């Protein structure tokens, strides 16, 4: 059994959320289906930037100090592991690493905010979101996958949650999947 490339795979089902696509693959896995022959492909990608607040000198200083403290903790731990001779000096090295890291981060946070000149004075979180998630399988196992997932209708027709055929799989369906039986290859 030679694996096919992603370009050779066909759509088993399409979902509007990643969780539903993942649940379909999990159902295949629970039925001992060869999930290495499946893929989840996101389509219609878009970048979503969620603005979480206004950036000012206080927030820039606090964010810089927090980032610096984490970096200082890491450096302090490395130095303490190799240089400390007793427990007291070990804790002192770690603590000083956190303190100096926080101070350096605070200074860098303030300086970088001041240098922006107010051009991007907001805080945001970016994520890549797909409009649709396709569960794809190798053509040789398509019908077996359709049977395991419980998709009715025409063979090869993609499943979409809005027009699910009777008895088809939904994310809320907790019925045990039928066990996977490989096709007879004689």
TIKOLLUM-287026 format. One record per residue (C-alpha): residue number from 1; residue in one letter; x, y, z. Coordinates in Angstrom, 2 decimals. Example, Ala and Ser with C-alpha at 12.3 -4.5 7.8 and 13.67 -1.06 7.14 Angstrom:
<nodes>
+-----+--------+---------+---------+---------+
: num : residu :    east :   north :      up :
+-----+--------+---------+---------+---------+
:   1 :      A :   12.30 :   -4.50 :    7.80 :
:   2 :      S :   13.67 :   -1.06 :    7.14 :
+-----+--------+---------+---------+---------+
</nodes>
This chain:
<nodes>
+-----+--------+---------+---------+---------+
: num : residu :    east :   north :      up :
+-----+--------+---------+---------+---------+
:   1 :      X :    0.00 :    0.00 :    0.00 :
:   2 :      X :    1.76 :    3.11 :   -1.23 :
:   3 :      X :    0.51 :    6.40 :    0.22 :
:   4 :      X :   -0.84 :    8.91 :   -2.24 :
:   5 :      X :    0.04 :   12.56 :   -2.33 :
:   6 :      X :   -2.34 :   15.21 :   -1.06 :
:   7 :      X :   -3.14 :   16.14 :   -4.66 :
:   8 :      X :   -4.45 :   12.63 :   -5.31 :
:   9 :      X :   -6.81 :   12.55 :   -2.33 :
:  10 :      X :  -10.55 :   13.09 :   -2.66 :
:  11 :      X :  -13.01 :   14.87 :   -0.38 :
:  12 :      X :  -14.82 :   12.57 :    2.03 :
:  13 :      X :  -16.69 :   15.31 :    3.89 :
:  14 :      X :  -16.64 :   19.10 :    4.34 :
:  15 :      X :  -17.20 :   20.92 :    7.62 :
:  16 :      X :  -17.56 :   24.52 :    8.72 :
:  17 :      X :  -15.49 :   24.02 :   11.89 :
:  18 :      X :  -12.18 :   22.32 :   12.51 :
:  19 :      X :  -13.64 :   20.54 :   15.55 :
:  20 :      X :  -16.22 :   18.78 :   13.35 :
:  21 :      X :  -13.55 :   17.71 :   10.83 :
:  22 :      X :  -11.38 :   16.46 :   13.68 :
:  23 :      X :  -14.34 :   14.52 :   15.12 :
:  24 :      X :  -14.87 :   12.79 :   11.77 :
:  25 :      X :  -11.21 :   11.69 :   11.63 :
:  26 :      X :  -11.44 :   10.62 :   15.27 :
:  27 :      X :  -14.44 :    8.46 :   14.39 :
:  28 :      X :  -12.38 :    6.84 :   11.62 :
:  29 :      X :   -9.54 :    6.28 :   14.09 :
:  30 :      X :  -11.88 :    4.73 :   16.66 :
:  31 :      X :  -12.97 :    2.24 :   13.98 :
:  32 :      X :   -9.31 :    1.28 :   13.36 :
:  33 :      X :   -9.43 :    2.90 :    9.90 :
:  34 :      X :   -5.93 :    3.64 :    8.48 :
:  35 :      X :   -6.02 :    7.36 :    9.35 :
:  36 :      X :   -2.57 :    7.88 :    7.82 :
:  37 :      X :   -4.51 :    7.87 :    4.54 :
:  38 :      X :   -6.56 :   10.94 :    5.56 :
:  39 :      X :   -5.94 :   14.68 :    5.68 :
:  40 :      X :   -7.76 :   17.72 :    7.00 :
:  41 :      X :   -7.42 :   20.62 :    4.58 :
:  42 :      X :   -8.55 :   24.16 :    5.39 :
:  43 :      X :   -9.88 :   26.18 :    2.45 :
:  44 :      X :  -10.84 :   29.82 :    1.98 :
:  45 :      X :   -8.16 :   31.00 :    4.41 :
:  46 :      X :   -8.28 :   34.45 :    5.92 :
:  47 :      X :   -6.20 :   36.32 :    8.46 :
:  48 :      X :   -8.23 :   37.50 :   11.45 :
:  49 :      X :   -6.72 :   40.10 :   13.75 :
:  50 :      X :   -8.62 :   40.56 :   17.00 :
:  51 :      X :   -7.83 :   43.93 :   18.61 :
:  52 :      X :   -7.64 :   43.38 :   22.37 :
:  53 :      X :   -6.91 :   46.90 :   23.60 :
:  54 :      X :   -5.08 :   50.19 :   23.35 :
:  55 :      X :   -1.30 :   50.26 :   23.74 :
:  56 :      X :    0.16 :   52.98 :   25.94 :
:  57 :      X :    3.39 :   53.49 :   27.86 :
:  58 :      X :    2.13 :   51.57 :   30.90 :
:  59 :      X :    1.04 :   48.55 :   28.88 :
:  60 :      X :    4.25 :   48.62 :   26.82 :
:  61 :      X :    6.32 :   48.71 :   30.01 :
:  62 :      X :    4.32 :   45.90 :   31.63 :
:  63 :      X :    4.49 :   43.69 :   28.52 :
:  64 :      X :    8.21 :   44.30 :   28.13 :
:  65 :      X :    8.84 :   43.54 :   31.81 :
:  66 :      X :    6.85 :   40.30 :   31.62 :
:  67 :      X :    8.68 :   39.14 :   28.50 :
:  68 :      X :   12.03 :   40.11 :   30.01 :
:  69 :      X :   11.24 :   38.29 :   33.25 :
:  70 :      X :   10.56 :   35.05 :   31.34 :
:  71 :      X :   13.78 :   35.43 :   29.39 :
:  72 :      X :   15.66 :   36.29 :   32.61 :
:  73 :      X :   14.21 :   33.20 :   34.29 :
:  74 :      X :   15.48 :   31.04 :   31.45 :
:  75 :      X :   18.95 :   32.60 :   31.53 :
:  76 :      X :   19.03 :   32.45 :   35.33 :
:  77 :      X :   18.16 :   28.76 :   35.29 :
:  78 :      X :   20.90 :   27.97 :   32.78 :
:  79 :      X :   23.49 :   29.92 :   34.72 :
:  80 :      X :   22.36 :   28.40 :   38.04 :
:  81 :      X :   22.52 :   24.85 :   36.69 :
:  82 :      X :   26.15 :   25.24 :   35.63 :
:  83 :      X :   27.51 :   27.79 :   38.13 :
:  84 :      X :   25.70 :   27.37 :   41.45 :
:  85 :      X :   27.51 :   25.48 :   44.17 :
:  86 :      X :   24.68 :   25.32 :   46.72 :
:  87 :      X :   20.93 :   25.80 :   46.96 :
:  88 :      X :   21.15 :   29.36 :   48.23 :
:  89 :      X :   23.30 :   30.56 :   45.34 :
:  90 :      X :   21.12 :   28.64 :   42.89 :
:  91 :      X :   18.00 :   30.52 :   44.01 :
:  92 :      X :   19.89 :   33.82 :   44.06 :
:  93 :      X :   21.07 :   33.37 :   40.46 :
:  94 :      X :   17.57 :   32.52 :   39.27 :
:  95 :      X :   16.04 :   35.46 :   41.16 :
:  96 :      X :   18.61 :   37.95 :   39.83 :
:  97 :      X :   18.04 :   36.61 :   36.32 :
:  98 :      X :   14.31 :   37.34 :   36.66 :
:  99 :      X :   14.92 :   40.81 :   38.13 :
: 100 :      X :   17.49 :   41.89 :   35.53 :
: 101 :      X :   15.43 :   40.37 :   32.72 :
: 102 :      X :   12.32 :   42.28 :   33.86 :
: 103 :      X :   14.24 :   45.55 :   34.07 :
: 104 :      X :   15.82 :   45.10 :   30.65 :
: 105 :      X :   12.46 :   44.09 :   29.16 :
: 106 :      X :   10.81 :   47.16 :   30.69 :
: 107 :      X :   13.40 :   49.46 :   29.13 :
: 108 :      X :   13.18 :   47.76 :   25.73 :
: 109 :      X :    9.36 :   47.78 :   25.85 :
: 110 :      X :    9.26 :   51.51 :   26.57 :
: 111 :      X :   11.92 :   52.31 :   23.97 :
: 112 :      X :   10.24 :   50.28 :   21.22 :
: 113 :      X :    6.85 :   51.89 :   21.95 :
: 114 :      X :    8.38 :   55.37 :   21.92 :
: 115 :      X :   10.08 :   54.68 :   18.57 :
: 116 :      X :    6.80 :   53.71 :   16.86 :
: 117 :      X :    5.58 :   57.30 :   17.08 :
: 118 :      X :    1.98 :   56.19 :   17.72 :
: 119 :      X :    1.69 :   54.33 :   14.40 :
: 120 :      X :    0.42 :   51.09 :   15.89 :
: 121 :      X :   -0.81 :   51.88 :   19.35 :
: 122 :      X :   -3.06 :   48.90 :   19.85 :
: 123 :      X :   -2.59 :   45.30 :   20.95 :
: 124 :      X :   -3.98 :   42.44 :   18.87 :
: 125 :      X :   -3.93 :   38.69 :   18.38 :
: 126 :      X :   -3.72 :   37.30 :   14.83 :
: 127 :      X :   -4.92 :   33.91 :   13.67 :
: 128 :      X :   -5.41 :   32.10 :   10.40 :
: 129 :      X :   -9.00 :   30.86 :    9.96 :
: 130 :      X :  -10.43 :   28.62 :    7.26 :
: 131 :      X :  -13.94 :   29.01 :    5.90 :
: 132 :      X :  -14.25 :   25.27 :    5.31 :
: 133 :      X :  -12.40 :   22.14 :    6.38 :
: 134 :      X :  -12.30 :   19.15 :    4.02 :
: 135 :      X :  -11.57 :   15.66 :    5.30 :
: 136 :      X :   -9.76 :   14.01 :    2.42 :
: 137 :      X :   -8.87 :   10.35 :    1.91 :
: 138 :      X :   -7.00 :    8.23 :   -0.59 :
: 139 :      X :   -9.36 :    7.18 :   -3.41 :
: 140 :      X :   -8.71 :    3.50 :   -2.69 :
: 141 :      X :  -10.29 :    3.76 :    0.78 :
: 142 :      X :  -13.03 :    6.31 :    0.02 :
: 143 :      X :  -15.95 :    3.90 :    0.13 :
: 144 :      X :  -14.67 :    2.26 :    3.32 :
: 145 :      X :  -14.32 :    5.68 :    4.93 :
: 146 :      X :  -17.86 :    6.63 :    3.84 :
: 147 :      X :  -19.20 :    3.45 :    5.42 :
: 148 :      X :  -17.32 :    3.98 :    8.70 :
: 149 :      X :  -18.36 :    7.62 :    9.00 :
: 150 :      X :  -21.91 :    6.72 :    7.99 :
: 151 :      X :  -22.31 :    8.89 :    4.92 :
: 152 :      X :  -25.25 :    7.97 :    2.72 :
: 153 :      X :  -26.12 :    9.35 :   -0.69 :
: 154 :      X :  -24.07 :    9.05 :   -3.84 :
: 155 :      X :  -20.62 :    7.51 :   -3.54 :
: 156 :      X :  -17.96 :   10.18 :   -3.53 :
: 157 :      X :  -20.40 :   13.03 :   -2.84 :
: 158 :      X :  -19.02 :   15.33 :   -0.16 :
: 159 :      X :  -20.91 :   15.60 :    3.08 :
: 160 :      X :  -21.90 :   19.04 :    4.27 :
: 161 :      X :  -23.63 :   19.53 :    7.64 :
: 162 :      X :  -26.48 :   21.57 :    6.10 :
: 163 :      X :  -27.76 :   18.80 :    3.82 :
: 164 :      X :  -26.80 :   15.65 :    5.69 :
: 165 :      X :  -28.39 :   12.51 :    4.30 :
: 166 :      X :  -30.34 :   10.33 :    6.71 :
: 167 :      X :  -28.06 :    8.33 :    8.98 :
: 168 :      X :  -24.99 :   10.39 :    8.15 :
: 169 :      X :  -22.36 :   11.40 :   10.63 :
: 170 :      X :  -22.64 :   14.55 :   12.71 :
: 171 :      X :  -20.24 :   15.76 :   15.40 :
: 172 :      X :  -22.85 :   14.95 :   18.08 :
: 173 :      X :  -23.26 :   11.36 :   16.93 :
: 174 :      X :  -21.69 :    9.19 :   19.62 :
: 175 :      X :  -22.79 :    5.83 :   18.28 :
: 176 :      X :  -19.89 :    3.43 :   17.93 :
: 177 :      X :  -18.48 :    3.29 :   14.44 :
: 178 :      X :  -18.50 :   -0.04 :   12.63 :
: 179 :      X :  -15.09 :   -1.68 :   12.70 :
: 180 :      X :  -12.90 :   -1.11 :    9.68 :
: 181 :      X :  -12.38 :   -4.12 :    7.49 :
: 182 :      X :   -9.80 :   -3.69 :    4.74 :
: 183 :      X :  -10.97 :   -4.48 :    1.22 :
: 184 :      X :  -10.25 :   -7.91 :   -0.17 :
: 185 :      X :   -7.09 :   -7.46 :   -2.26 :
: 186 :      X :   -6.86 :  -10.90 :   -3.80 :
+-----+--------+---------+---------+---------+
</nodes>
